[in-house]
Amino acid sequence: MKNDQLSIQFDERGLVPAVLQDAATGQVLMVAWMNEKALQRTQETGQAHFWSRRRQELWHKGATSGNVMVVREVWVDCDADTLLLKVDPAGPACHTGAQSCFYRRLA
Protein backbone atom coordinates (compact mmCIF):
# COMPACT_ATOMS: atom_id res chain seq x y z
CA MET A 1 0.00 0.00 0.00
CA LYS A 2 1.34 3.38 -0.96
CA ASN A 3 1.02 6.29 1.45
CA ASP A 4 0.79 9.55 -0.48
CA GLN A 5 1.16 11.55 2.74
CA LEU A 6 -2.45 12.67 2.56
CA SER A 7 -3.81 14.26 5.70
CA ILE A 8 -6.72 12.07 6.78
CA GLN A 9 -9.53 14.07 8.38
CA PHE A 10 -10.40 12.08 11.49
CA ASP A 11 -13.58 13.20 13.26
CA GLU A 12 -13.78 14.66 16.78
CA ARG A 13 -13.52 11.12 18.20
CA GLY A 14 -10.38 10.44 16.17
CA LEU A 15 -12.21 8.13 13.74
CA VAL A 16 -12.77 7.86 10.01
CA PRO A 17 -15.23 5.53 8.26
CA ALA A 18 -13.72 2.80 6.10
CA VAL A 19 -15.69 1.09 3.33
CA LEU A 20 -14.42 -2.37 2.38
CA GLN A 21 -14.87 -3.44 -1.21
CA ASP A 22 -14.01 -6.81 -2.75
CA ALA A 23 -11.09 -6.01 -5.08
CA ALA A 24 -12.12 -8.73 -7.55
CA THR A 25 -15.89 -8.22 -7.77
CA GLY A 26 -16.44 -4.62 -6.64
CA GLN A 27 -19.03 -5.76 -4.06
CA VAL A 28 -19.25 -3.56 -0.96
CA LEU A 29 -18.57 -5.88 1.96
CA MET A 30 -18.77 -3.79 5.11
CA VAL A 31 -18.21 -0.42 6.74
CA ALA A 32 -16.14 -0.02 9.89
CA TRP A 33 -14.26 2.71 11.75
CA MET A 34 -10.54 3.31 11.85
CA ASN A 35 -8.46 5.47 14.14
CA GLU A 36 -4.87 6.42 13.42
CA LYS A 37 -3.51 3.25 15.06
CA ALA A 38 -5.88 0.98 13.09
CA LEU A 39 -4.82 2.62 9.84
CA GLN A 40 -1.16 2.28 10.80
CA ARG A 41 -1.57 -1.44 11.69
CA THR A 42 -3.44 -2.01 8.41
CA GLN A 43 -0.60 -0.44 6.45
CA GLU A 44 2.04 -2.38 8.41
CA THR A 45 0.40 -5.80 8.16
CA GLY A 46 -1.56 -5.66 4.91
CA GLN A 47 -4.66 -6.89 6.76
CA ALA A 48 -7.62 -4.77 7.89
CA HIS A 49 -7.63 -3.47 11.47
CA PHE A 50 -10.37 -1.30 12.93
CA TRP A 51 -11.46 0.54 16.06
CA SER A 52 -14.44 -0.99 17.84
CA ARG A 53 -16.66 1.80 19.10
CA ARG A 54 -18.63 -0.64 21.27
CA ARG A 55 -15.63 -2.35 22.89
CA GLN A 56 -13.38 0.72 22.72
CA GLU A 57 -10.45 -1.30 21.39
CA LEU A 58 -8.44 -2.06 18.29
CA TRP A 59 -9.52 -5.21 16.45
CA HIS A 60 -8.02 -7.26 13.65
CA LYS A 61 -10.79 -8.31 11.24
CA GLY A 62 -10.86 -12.10 11.11
CA ALA A 63 -8.54 -12.70 14.08
CA THR A 64 -11.17 -14.97 15.64
CA SER A 65 -13.09 -16.23 12.59
CA GLY A 66 -10.19 -16.53 10.17
CA ASN A 67 -12.09 -14.30 7.72
CA VAL A 68 -9.32 -11.74 7.37
CA MET A 69 -9.41 -8.97 4.81
CA VAL A 70 -6.15 -8.75 2.88
CA VAL A 71 -5.80 -5.13 1.81
CA ARG A 72 -4.67 -4.49 -1.76
CA GLU A 73 -5.19 -0.73 -1.85
CA VAL A 74 -6.37 2.11 0.36
CA TRP A 75 -8.10 5.04 -1.34
CA VAL A 76 -9.06 8.37 0.22
CA ASP A 77 -12.11 10.35 -0.88
CA CYS A 78 -11.96 13.96 -2.11
CA ASP A 79 -12.52 15.41 1.38
CA ALA A 80 -10.04 12.97 2.99
CA ASP A 81 -12.72 11.98 5.52
CA THR A 82 -13.62 8.49 4.25
CA LEU A 83 -11.41 5.56 3.27
CA LEU A 84 -12.04 2.85 0.69
CA LEU A 85 -10.17 -0.40 1.25
CA LYS A 86 -10.00 -2.74 -1.72
CA VAL A 87 -9.57 -6.18 -0.22
CA ASP A 88 -9.26 -9.87 -0.92
CA PRO A 89 -11.65 -11.44 1.62
CA ALA A 90 -10.65 -14.79 3.12
CA GLY A 91 -14.30 -15.54 3.89
CA PRO A 92 -17.59 -13.83 4.69
CA ALA A 93 -17.31 -10.21 5.78
CA CYS A 94 -20.41 -10.18 7.98
CA HIS A 95 -20.53 -11.58 11.51
CA THR A 96 -23.82 -13.29 10.47
CA GLY A 97 -21.93 -15.40 7.94
CA ALA A 98 -23.22 -13.43 4.95
CA GLN A 99 -20.70 -12.58 2.24
CA SER A 100 -21.48 -8.87 2.69
CA CYS A 101 -22.99 -6.91 5.56
CA PHE A 102 -25.29 -5.37 2.93
CA TYR A 103 -27.73 -8.19 2.29
CA ARG A 104 -31.01 -6.52 3.32
CA ARG A 105 -32.90 -4.08 1.10
CA LEU A 106 -34.89 -1.26 2.70
CA ALA A 107 -38.53 -1.44 1.59
Backbone as XML, in Angstrom:
<?xml version="1.0"?>
<chain id="A" units="angstrom">
  <residue number="1" name="MET">
    <atom name="N" x="0.837" y="-1.182" z="0.000"/>
    <atom name="CA" x="0.000" y="0.000" z="0.000"/>
    <atom name="C" x="0.877" y="1.240" z="0.000"/>
  </residue>
  <residue number="2" name="LYS">
    <atom name="N" x="0.561" y="2.160" z="-0.849"/>
    <atom name="CA" x="1.336" y="3.384" z="-0.956"/>
    <atom name="C" x="0.695" y="4.485" z="-0.125"/>
  </residue>
  <residue number="3" name="ASN">
    <atom name="N" x="1.489" y="5.166" z="0.653"/>
    <atom name="CA" x="1.017" y="6.288" z="1.450"/>
    <atom name="C" x="1.450" y="7.566" z="0.753"/>
  </residue>
  <residue number="4" name="ASP">
    <atom name="N" x="0.486" y="8.310" z="0.228"/>
    <atom name="CA" x="0.785" y="9.550" z="-0.485"/>
    <atom name="C" x="0.868" y="10.751" z="0.443"/>
  </residue>
  <residue number="5" name="GLN">
    <atom name="N" x="1.043" y="10.488" z="1.745"/>
    <atom name="CA" x="1.163" y="11.546" z="2.738"/>
    <atom name="C" x="-0.056" y="12.464" z="2.747"/>
  </residue>
  <residue number="6" name="LEU">
    <atom name="N" x="-1.222" y="11.894" z="2.475"/>
    <atom name="CA" x="-2.454" y="12.666" z="2.564"/>
    <atom name="C" x="-2.808" y="12.859" z="4.029"/>
  </residue>
  <residue number="7" name="SER">
    <atom name="N" x="-3.409" y="13.973" z="4.337"/>
    <atom name="CA" x="-3.806" y="14.259" z="5.701"/>
    <atom name="C" x="-5.241" y="13.775" z="5.893"/>
  </residue>
  <residue number="8" name="ILE">
    <atom name="N" x="-5.396" y="12.632" z="6.539"/>
    <atom name="CA" x="-6.718" y="12.066" z="6.775"/>
    <atom name="C" x="-7.449" y="12.936" z="7.794"/>
  </residue>
  <residue number="9" name="GLN">
    <atom name="N" x="-8.711" y="13.239" z="7.506"/>
    <atom name="CA" x="-9.525" y="14.074" z="8.377"/>
    <atom name="C" x="-10.327" y="13.193" z="9.341"/>
  </residue>
  <residue number="10" name="PHE">
    <atom name="N" x="-9.718" y="12.852" z="10.460"/>
    <atom name="CA" x="-10.405" y="12.082" z="11.486"/>
    <atom name="C" x="-11.430" y="12.987" z="12.171"/>
  </residue>
  <residue number="11" name="ASP">
    <atom name="N" x="-12.552" y="12.395" z="12.603"/>
    <atom name="CA" x="-13.579" y="13.201" z="13.262"/>
    <atom name="C" x="-13.167" y="13.563" z="14.693"/>
  </residue>
  <residue number="12" name="GLU">
    <atom name="N" x="-14.083" y="14.192" z="15.423"/>
    <atom name="CA" x="-13.776" y="14.657" z="16.783"/>
    <atom name="C" x="-13.456" y="13.515" z="17.743"/>
  </residue>
  <residue number="13" name="ARG">
    <atom name="N" x="-13.838" y="12.290" z="17.383"/>
    <atom name="CA" x="-13.519" y="11.117" z="18.203"/>
    <atom name="C" x="-12.221" y="10.446" z="17.744"/>
  </residue>
  <residue number="14" name="GLY">
    <atom name="N" x="-11.605" y="11.021" z="16.697"/>
    <atom name="CA" x="-10.375" y="10.444" z="16.171"/>
    <atom name="C" x="-10.624" y="9.285" z="15.227"/>
  </residue>
  <residue number="15" name="LEU">
    <atom name="N" x="-11.823" y="9.242" z="14.606"/>
    <atom name="CA" x="-12.210" y="8.135" z="13.741"/>
    <atom name="C" x="-12.523" y="8.582" z="12.326"/>
  </residue>
  <residue number="16" name="VAL">
    <atom name="N" x="-12.399" y="7.635" z="11.404"/>
    <atom name="CA" x="-12.767" y="7.856" z="10.010"/>
    <atom name="C" x="-13.466" y="6.583" z="9.529"/>
  </residue>
  <residue number="17" name="PRO">
    <atom name="N" x="-14.578" y="6.721" z="8.771"/>
    <atom name="CA" x="-15.234" y="5.525" z="8.257"/>
    <atom name="C" x="-14.401" y="4.887" z="7.144"/>
  </residue>
  <residue number="18" name="ALA">
    <atom name="N" x="-14.443" y="3.553" z="7.115"/>
    <atom name="CA" x="-13.724" y="2.798" z="6.098"/>
    <atom name="C" x="-14.702" y="1.834" z="5.430"/>
  </residue>
  <residue number="19" name="VAL">
    <atom name="N" x="-14.839" y="1.960" z="4.126"/>
    <atom name="CA" x="-15.687" y="1.089" z="3.330"/>
    <atom name="C" x="-14.799" y="0.001" z="2.750"/>
  </residue>
  <residue number="20" name="LEU">
    <atom name="N" x="-15.188" y="-1.260" z="2.940"/>
    <atom name="CA" x="-14.416" y="-2.374" z="2.378"/>
    <atom name="C" x="-15.118" y="-2.896" z="1.148"/>
  </residue>
  <residue number="21" name="GLN">
    <atom name="N" x="-14.354" y="-3.003" z="0.078"/>
    <atom name="CA" x="-14.871" y="-3.445" z="-1.211"/>
    <atom name="C" x="-14.037" y="-4.620" z="-1.691"/>
  </residue>
  <residue number="22" name="ASP">
    <atom name="N" x="-14.706" y="-5.664" z="-2.186"/>
    <atom name="CA" x="-14.007" y="-6.811" z="-2.751"/>
    <atom name="C" x="-13.244" y="-6.334" z="-3.986"/>
  </residue>
  <residue number="23" name="ALA">
    <atom name="N" x="-11.936" y="-6.507" z="-3.983"/>
    <atom name="CA" x="-11.092" y="-6.015" z="-5.080"/>
    <atom name="C" x="-11.403" y="-6.722" z="-6.392"/>
  </residue>
  <residue number="24" name="ALA">
    <atom name="N" x="-11.855" y="-7.965" z="-6.334"/>
    <atom name="CA" x="-12.119" y="-8.727" z="-7.551"/>
    <atom name="C" x="-13.498" y="-8.461" z="-8.141"/>
  </residue>
  <residue number="25" name="THR">
    <atom name="N" x="-14.511" y="-8.324" z="-7.271"/>
    <atom name="CA" x="-15.889" y="-8.217" z="-7.772"/>
    <atom name="C" x="-16.473" y="-6.813" z="-7.683"/>
  </residue>
  <residue number="26" name="GLY">
    <atom name="N" x="-15.899" y="-5.963" z="-6.847"/>
    <atom name="CA" x="-16.443" y="-4.624" z="-6.638"/>
    <atom name="C" x="-17.560" y="-4.574" z="-5.612"/>
  </residue>
  <residue number="27" name="GLN">
    <atom name="N" x="-17.965" y="-5.717" z="-5.054"/>
    <atom name="CA" x="-19.034" y="-5.757" z="-4.065"/>
    <atom name="C" x="-18.607" y="-5.043" z="-2.783"/>
  </residue>
  <residue number="28" name="VAL">
    <atom name="N" x="-19.496" y="-4.194" z="-2.259"/>
    <atom name="CA" x="-19.246" y="-3.559" z="-0.963"/>
    <atom name="C" x="-19.495" y="-4.611" z="0.112"/>
  </residue>
  <residue number="29" name="LEU">
    <atom name="N" x="-18.497" y="-4.820" z="0.959"/>
    <atom name="CA" x="-18.567" y="-5.880" z="1.960"/>
    <atom name="C" x="-19.010" y="-5.393" z="3.330"/>
  </residue>
  <residue number="30" name="MET">
    <atom name="N" x="-18.462" y="-4.280" z="3.765"/>
    <atom name="CA" x="-18.765" y="-3.791" z="5.109"/>
    <atom name="C" x="-18.271" y="-2.365" z="5.263"/>
  </residue>
  <residue number="31" name="VAL">
    <atom name="N" x="-18.690" y="-1.736" z="6.346"/>
    <atom name="CA" x="-18.208" y="-0.419" z="6.742"/>
    <atom name="C" x="-17.784" y="-0.538" z="8.202"/>
  </residue>
  <residue number="32" name="ALA">
    <atom name="N" x="-16.635" y="0.004" z="8.516"/>
    <atom name="CA" x="-16.136" y="-0.015" z="9.888"/>
    <atom name="C" x="-15.432" y="1.312" z="10.157"/>
  </residue>
  <residue number="33" name="TRP">
    <atom name="N" x="-14.933" y="1.469" z="11.348"/>
    <atom name="CA" x="-14.264" y="2.706" z="11.751"/>
    <atom name="C" x="-12.787" y="2.447" z="12.001"/>
  </residue>
  <residue number="34" name="MET">
    <atom name="N" x="-11.972" y="3.398" z="11.603"/>
    <atom name="CA" x="-10.536" y="3.313" z="11.847"/>
    <atom name="C" x="-10.084" y="4.552" z="12.604"/>
  </residue>
  <residue number="35" name="ASN">
    <atom name="N" x="-9.177" y="4.342" z="13.545"/>
    <atom name="CA" x="-8.463" y="5.465" z="14.136"/>
    <atom name="C" x="-7.051" y="5.442" z="13.547"/>
  </residue>
  <residue number="36" name="GLU">
    <atom name="N" x="-6.209" y="6.326" z="13.987"/>
    <atom name="CA" x="-4.867" y="6.417" z="13.416"/>
    <atom name="C" x="-4.088" y="5.116" z="13.607"/>
  </residue>
  <residue number="37" name="LYS">
    <atom name="N" x="-4.219" y="4.504" z="14.779"/>
    <atom name="CA" x="-3.510" y="3.252" z="15.064"/>
    <atom name="C" x="-4.008" y="2.113" z="14.172"/>
  </residue>
  <residue number="38" name="ALA">
    <atom name="N" x="-5.317" y="2.029" z="13.951"/>
    <atom name="CA" x="-5.879" y="0.981" z="13.087"/>
    <atom name="C" x="-5.377" y="1.138" z="11.655"/>
  </residue>
  <residue number="39" name="LEU">
    <atom name="N" x="-5.332" y="2.377" z="11.182"/>
    <atom name="CA" x="-4.817" y="2.623" z="9.836"/>
    <atom name="C" x="-3.341" y="2.249" z="9.749"/>
  </residue>
  <residue number="40" name="GLN">
    <atom name="N" x="-2.587" y="2.616" z="10.761"/>
    <atom name="CA" x="-1.160" y="2.283" z="10.802"/>
    <atom name="C" x="-0.955" y="0.765" z="10.793"/>
  </residue>
  <residue number="41" name="ARG">
    <atom name="N" x="-1.699" y="0.028" z="11.626"/>
    <atom name="CA" x="-1.572" y="-1.440" z="11.689"/>
    <atom name="C" x="-1.974" y="-2.071" z="10.355"/>
  </residue>
  <residue number="42" name="THR">
    <atom name="N" x="-3.004" y="-1.513" z="9.721"/>
    <atom name="CA" x="-3.441" y="-2.007" z="8.413"/>
    <atom name="C" x="-2.313" y="-1.847" z="7.397"/>
  </residue>
  <residue number="43" name="GLN">
    <atom name="N" x="-1.692" y="-0.689" z="7.391"/>
    <atom name="CA" x="-0.603" y="-0.437" z="6.451"/>
    <atom name="C" x="0.615" y="-1.308" z="6.752"/>
  </residue>
  <residue number="44" name="GLU">
    <atom name="N" x="0.884" y="-1.561" z="8.023"/>
    <atom name="CA" x="2.040" y="-2.376" z="8.410"/>
    <atom name="C" x="1.850" y="-3.850" z="8.073"/>
  </residue>
  <residue number="45" name="THR">
    <atom name="N" x="0.637" y="-4.363" z="8.286"/>
    <atom name="CA" x="0.401" y="-5.802" z="8.157"/>
    <atom name="C" x="-0.208" y="-6.226" z="6.835"/>
  </residue>
  <residue number="46" name="GLY">
    <atom name="N" x="-0.870" y="-5.296" z="6.143"/>
    <atom name="CA" x="-1.560" y="-5.658" z="4.909"/>
    <atom name="C" x="-2.896" y="-6.337" z="5.151"/>
  </residue>
  <residue number="47" name="GLN">
    <atom name="N" x="-3.351" y="-6.348" z="6.413"/>
    <atom name="CA" x="-4.665" y="-6.885" z="6.759"/>
    <atom name="C" x="-5.438" y="-5.804" z="7.515"/>
  </residue>
  <residue number="48" name="ALA">
    <atom name="N" x="-6.768" y="-5.816" z="7.332"/>
    <atom name="CA" x="-7.616" y="-4.767" z="7.895"/>
    <atom name="C" x="-7.690" y="-4.826" z="9.418"/>
  </residue>
  <residue number="49" name="HIS">
    <atom name="N" x="-7.468" y="-3.676" z="10.031"/>
    <atom name="CA" x="-7.626" y="-3.471" z="11.472"/>
    <atom name="C" x="-8.570" y="-2.285" z="11.651"/>
  </residue>
  <residue number="50" name="PHE">
    <atom name="N" x="-9.372" y="-2.338" z="12.699"/>
    <atom name="CA" x="-10.369" y="-1.297" z="12.933"/>
    <atom name="C" x="-10.407" y="-0.909" z="14.401"/>
  </residue>
  <residue number="51" name="TRP">
    <atom name="N" x="-11.197" y="0.136" z="14.689"/>
    <atom name="CA" x="-11.463" y="0.545" z="16.060"/>
    <atom name="C" x="-12.905" y="0.168" z="16.368"/>
  </residue>
  <residue number="52" name="SER">
    <atom name="N" x="-13.104" y="-0.614" z="17.408"/>
    <atom name="CA" x="-14.443" y="-0.995" z="17.841"/>
    <atom name="C" x="-14.996" y="0.100" z="18.742"/>
  </residue>
  <residue number="53" name="ARG">
    <atom name="N" x="-16.032" y="0.759" z="18.288"/>
    <atom name="CA" x="-16.659" y="1.800" z="19.098"/>
    <atom name="C" x="-17.372" y="1.203" z="20.305"/>
  </residue>
  <residue number="54" name="ARG">
    <atom name="N" x="-17.920" y="0.014" z="20.158"/>
    <atom name="CA" x="-18.629" y="-0.640" z="21.266"/>
    <atom name="C" x="-17.660" y="-1.116" z="22.342"/>
  </residue>
  <residue number="55" name="ARG">
    <atom name="N" x="-16.587" y="-1.797" z="21.916"/>
    <atom name="CA" x="-15.633" y="-2.349" z="22.887"/>
    <atom name="C" x="-14.523" y="-1.375" z="23.255"/>
  </residue>
  <residue number="56" name="GLN">
    <atom name="N" x="-14.425" y="-0.276" z="22.481"/>
    <atom name="CA" x="-13.378" y="0.719" z="22.717"/>
    <atom name="C" x="-11.983" y="0.097" z="22.664"/>
  </residue>
  <residue number="57" name="GLU">
    <atom name="N" x="-11.759" y="-0.688" z="21.573"/>
    <atom name="CA" x="-10.447" y="-1.303" z="21.394"/>
    <atom name="C" x="-10.164" y="-1.574" z="19.929"/>
  </residue>
  <residue number="58" name="LEU">
    <atom name="N" x="-8.889" y="-1.710" z="19.632"/>
    <atom name="CA" x="-8.437" y="-2.056" z="18.295"/>
    <atom name="C" x="-8.804" y="-3.506" z="18.021"/>
  </residue>
  <residue number="59" name="TRP">
    <atom name="N" x="-9.255" y="-3.811" z="16.791"/>
    <atom name="CA" x="-9.521" y="-5.207" z="16.446"/>
    <atom name="C" x="-9.033" y="-5.531" z="15.047"/>
  </residue>
  <residue number="60" name="HIS">
    <atom name="N" x="-8.538" y="-6.732" z="14.907"/>
    <atom name="CA" x="-8.019" y="-7.264" z="13.651"/>
    <atom name="C" x="-9.135" y="-8.079" z="13.022"/>
  </residue>
  <residue number="61" name="LYS">
    <atom name="N" x="-9.676" y="-7.617" z="11.905"/>
    <atom name="CA" x="-10.789" y="-8.306" z="11.241"/>
    <atom name="C" x="-10.376" y="-9.727" z="10.890"/>
  </residue>
  <residue number="62" name="GLY">
    <atom name="N" x="-11.121" y="-10.699" z="11.399"/>
    <atom name="CA" x="-10.858" y="-12.101" z="11.113"/>
    <atom name="C" x="-9.928" y="-12.784" z="12.083"/>
  </residue>
  <residue number="63" name="ALA">
    <atom name="N" x="-9.465" y="-12.089" z="13.111"/>
    <atom name="CA" x="-8.544" y="-12.700" z="14.082"/>
    <atom name="C" x="-9.176" y="-13.911" z="14.757"/>
  </residue>
  <residue number="64" name="THR">
    <atom name="N" x="-10.463" y="-13.855" z="15.002"/>
    <atom name="CA" x="-11.165" y="-14.973" z="15.641"/>
    <atom name="C" x="-11.742" y="-15.939" z="14.613"/>
  </residue>
  <residue number="65" name="SER">
    <atom name="N" x="-12.387" y="-15.404" z="13.585"/>
    <atom name="CA" x="-13.087" y="-16.229" z="12.593"/>
    <atom name="C" x="-12.188" y="-16.791" z="11.504"/>
  </residue>
  <residue number="66" name="GLY">
    <atom name="N" x="-11.050" y="-16.150" z="11.290"/>
    <atom name="CA" x="-10.193" y="-16.530" z="10.170"/>
    <atom name="C" x="-10.550" y="-15.809" z="8.882"/>
  </residue>
  <residue number="67" name="ASN">
    <atom name="N" x="-11.636" y="-15.029" z="8.909"/>
    <atom name="CA" x="-12.093" y="-14.298" z="7.720"/>
    <atom name="C" x="-11.404" y="-12.948" z="7.607"/>
  </residue>
  <residue number="68" name="VAL">
    <atom name="N" x="-10.087" y="-12.976" z="7.469"/>
    <atom name="CA" x="-9.316" y="-11.739" z="7.374"/>
    <atom name="C" x="-9.586" y="-11.047" z="6.047"/>
  </residue>
  <residue number="69" name="MET">
    <atom name="N" x="-9.288" y="-9.782" z="6.015"/>
    <atom name="CA" x="-9.411" y="-8.974" z="4.811"/>
    <atom name="C" x="-8.006" y="-8.525" z="4.424"/>
  </residue>
  <residue number="70" name="VAL">
    <atom name="N" x="-7.471" y="-9.118" z="3.368"/>
    <atom name="CA" x="-6.147" y="-8.753" z="2.875"/>
    <atom name="C" x="-6.302" y="-7.494" z="2.032"/>
  </residue>
  <residue number="71" name="VAL">
    <atom name="N" x="-5.620" y="-6.447" z="2.432"/>
    <atom name="CA" x="-5.798" y="-5.135" z="1.808"/>
    <atom name="C" x="-4.854" y="-4.976" z="0.624"/>
  </residue>
  <residue number="72" name="ARG">
    <atom name="N" x="-5.446" y="-4.759" z="-0.540"/>
    <atom name="CA" x="-4.665" y="-4.495" z="-1.755"/>
    <atom name="C" x="-4.338" y="-3.014" z="-1.903"/>
  </residue>
  <residue number="73" name="GLU">
    <atom name="N" x="-5.355" y="-2.176" z="-1.662"/>
    <atom name="CA" x="-5.195" y="-0.730" z="-1.850"/>
    <atom name="C" x="-6.050" y="0.020" z="-0.838"/>
  </residue>
  <residue number="74" name="VAL">
    <atom name="N" x="-5.578" y="1.193" z="-0.470"/>
    <atom name="CA" x="-6.375" y="2.107" z="0.357"/>
    <atom name="C" x="-6.528" y="3.399" z="-0.431"/>
  </residue>
  <residue number="75" name="TRP">
    <atom name="N" x="-7.771" y="3.804" z="-0.630"/>
    <atom name="CA" x="-8.100" y="5.037" z="-1.337"/>
    <atom name="C" x="-8.715" y="6.021" z="-0.352"/>
  </residue>
  <residue number="76" name="VAL">
    <atom name="N" x="-8.529" y="7.301" z="-0.616"/>
    <atom name="CA" x="-9.056" y="8.370" z="0.217"/>
    <atom name="C" x="-10.003" y="9.209" z="-0.633"/>
  </residue>
  <residue number="77" name="ASP">
    <atom name="N" x="-11.170" y="9.543" z="-0.098"/>
    <atom name="CA" x="-12.109" y="10.346" z="-0.882"/>
    <atom name="C" x="-11.628" y="11.796" z="-1.000"/>
  </residue>
  <residue number="78" name="CYS">
    <atom name="N" x="-12.358" y="12.587" z="-1.779"/>
    <atom name="CA" x="-11.958" y="13.959" z="-2.106"/>
    <atom name="C" x="-11.820" y="14.865" z="-0.891"/>
  </residue>
  <residue number="79" name="ASP">
    <atom name="N" x="-12.594" y="14.600" z="0.168"/>
    <atom name="CA" x="-12.518" y="15.409" z="1.385"/>
    <atom name="C" x="-11.564" y="14.832" z="2.418"/>
  </residue>
  <residue number="80" name="ALA">
    <atom name="N" x="-10.970" y="13.678" z="2.101"/>
    <atom name="CA" x="-10.036" y="12.972" z="2.992"/>
    <atom name="C" x="-10.681" y="12.587" z="4.321"/>
  </residue>
  <residue number="81" name="ASP">
    <atom name="N" x="-12.032" y="12.356" z="4.284"/>
    <atom name="CA" x="-12.722" y="11.976" z="5.518"/>
    <atom name="C" x="-13.415" y="10.614" z="5.438"/>
  </residue>
  <residue number="82" name="THR">
    <atom name="N" x="-13.119" y="9.857" z="4.397"/>
    <atom name="CA" x="-13.615" y="8.493" z="4.249"/>
    <atom name="C" x="-12.569" y="7.689" z="3.491"/>
  </residue>
  <residue number="83" name="LEU">
    <atom name="N" x="-12.369" y="6.445" z="3.924"/>
    <atom name="CA" x="-11.415" y="5.559" z="3.270"/>
    <atom name="C" x="-12.148" y="4.445" z="2.531"/>
  </residue>
  <residue number="84" name="LEU">
    <atom name="N" x="-11.556" y="4.002" z="1.445"/>
    <atom name="CA" x="-12.036" y="2.849" z="0.691"/>
    <atom name="C" x="-10.907" y="1.832" z="0.667"/>
  </residue>
  <residue number="85" name="LEU">
    <atom name="N" x="-11.160" y="0.663" z="1.244"/>
    <atom name="CA" x="-10.167" y="-0.401" z="1.252"/>
    <atom name="C" x="-10.592" y="-1.457" z="0.253"/>
  </residue>
  <residue number="86" name="LYS">
    <atom name="N" x="-9.757" y="-1.679" z="-0.754"/>
    <atom name="CA" x="-10.005" y="-2.742" z="-1.721"/>
    <atom name="C" x="-9.293" y="-3.973" z="-1.196"/>
  </residue>
  <residue number="87" name="VAL">
    <atom name="N" x="-10.079" y="-5.024" z="-0.952"/>
    <atom name="CA" x="-9.574" y="-6.176" z="-0.216"/>
    <atom name="C" x="-9.816" y="-7.496" z="-0.947"/>
  </residue>
  <residue number="88" name="ASP">
    <atom name="N" x="-9.034" y="-8.483" z="-0.548"/>
    <atom name="CA" x="-9.263" y="-9.874" z="-0.916"/>
    <atom name="C" x="-9.789" y="-10.546" z="0.352"/>
  </residue>
  <residue number="89" name="PRO">
    <atom name="N" x="-11.096" y="-10.838" z="0.419"/>
    <atom name="CA" x="-11.650" y="-11.440" z="1.622"/>
    <atom name="C" x="-11.302" y="-12.928" z="1.711"/>
  </residue>
  <residue number="90" name="ALA">
    <atom name="N" x="-10.950" y="-13.380" z="2.907"/>
    <atom name="CA" x="-10.649" y="-14.795" z="3.125"/>
    <atom name="C" x="-11.896" y="-15.569" z="3.524"/>
  </residue>
  <residue number="91" name="GLY">
    <atom name="N" x="-13.035" y="-14.919" z="3.517"/>
    <atom name="CA" x="-14.300" y="-15.536" z="3.889"/>
    <atom name="C" x="-15.353" y="-14.463" z="3.995"/>
  </residue>
  <residue number="92" name="PRO">
    <atom name="N" x="-16.508" y="-14.809" z="4.557"/>
    <atom name="CA" x="-17.590" y="-13.831" z="4.693"/>
    <atom name="C" x="-17.153" y="-12.601" z="5.490"/>
  </residue>
  <residue number="93" name="ALA">
    <atom name="N" x="-17.645" y="-11.449" z="5.084"/>
    <atom name="CA" x="-17.315" y="-10.211" z="5.777"/>
    <atom name="C" x="-18.193" y="-9.993" z="7.002"/>
  </residue>
  <residue number="94" name="CYS">
    <atom name="N" x="-19.436" y="-10.458" z="6.932"/>
    <atom name="CA" x="-20.405" y="-10.180" z="7.985"/>
    <atom name="C" x="-20.323" y="-11.188" z="9.119"/>
  </residue>
  <residue number="95" name="HIS">
    <atom name="N" x="-20.532" y="-10.700" z="10.348"/>
    <atom name="CA" x="-20.533" y="-11.582" z="11.514"/>
    <atom name="C" x="-21.684" y="-12.594" z="11.471"/>
  </residue>
  <residue number="96" name="THR">
    <atom name="N" x="-22.698" y="-12.353" z="10.603"/>
    <atom name="CA" x="-23.822" y="-13.289" z="10.466"/>
    <atom name="C" x="-23.471" y="-14.467" z="9.566"/>
  </residue>
  <residue number="97" name="GLY">
    <atom name="N" x="-22.319" y="-14.365" z="8.895"/>
    <atom name="CA" x="-21.928" y="-15.403" z="7.937"/>
    <atom name="C" x="-22.244" y="-15.032" z="6.498"/>
  </residue>
  <residue number="98" name="ALA">
    <atom name="N" x="-22.919" y="-13.902" z="6.303"/>
    <atom name="CA" x="-23.224" y="-13.435" z="4.950"/>
    <atom name="C" x="-21.947" y="-12.906" z="4.290"/>
  </residue>
  <residue number="99" name="GLN">
    <atom name="N" x="-21.874" y="-13.035" z="2.986"/>
    <atom name="CA" x="-20.704" y="-12.575" z="2.236"/>
    <atom name="C" x="-20.454" y="-11.084" z="2.455"/>
  </residue>
  <residue number="100" name="SER">
    <atom name="N" x="-21.554" y="-10.316" z="2.493"/>
    <atom name="CA" x="-21.482" y="-8.869" z="2.692"/>
    <atom name="C" x="-22.426" y="-8.490" z="3.832"/>
  </residue>
  <residue number="101" name="CYS">
    <atom name="N" x="-22.088" y="-7.422" z="4.533"/>
    <atom name="CA" x="-22.990" y="-6.911" z="5.559"/>
    <atom name="C" x="-24.230" y="-6.259" z="4.927"/>
  </residue>
  <residue number="102" name="PHE">
    <atom name="N" x="-24.184" y="-6.021" z="3.630"/>
    <atom name="CA" x="-25.287" y="-5.371" z="2.927"/>
    <atom name="C" x="-26.080" y="-6.417" z="2.168"/>
  </residue>
  <residue number="103" name="TYR">
    <atom name="N" x="-26.930" y="-7.138" z="2.898"/>
    <atom name="CA" x="-27.728" y="-8.193" z="2.286"/>
    <atom name="C" x="-29.234" y="-7.969" z="2.482"/>
  </residue>
  <residue number="104" name="ARG">
    <atom name="N" x="-29.596" y="-6.830" z="3.099"/>
    <atom name="CA" x="-31.010" y="-6.524" z="3.321"/>
    <atom name="C" x="-31.376" y="-5.236" z="2.615"/>
  </residue>
  <residue number="105" name="ARG">
    <atom name="N" x="-32.436" y="-5.262" z="1.829"/>
    <atom name="CA" x="-32.903" y="-4.085" z="1.096"/>
    <atom name="C" x="-33.970" y="-3.373" z="1.910"/>
  </residue>
  <residue number="106" name="LEU">
    <atom name="N" x="-33.879" y="-2.071" z="2.011"/>
    <atom name="CA" x="-34.889" y="-1.261" z="2.698"/>
    <atom name="C" x="-36.114" y="-1.162" z="1.811"/>
  </residue>
  <residue number="107" name="ALA">
    <atom name="N" x="-37.278" y="-1.460" z="2.371"/>
    <atom name="CA" x="-38.529" y="-1.440" z="1.587"/>
    <atom name="C" x="-38.920" y="-0.011" z="1.249"/>
  </residue>
</chain>
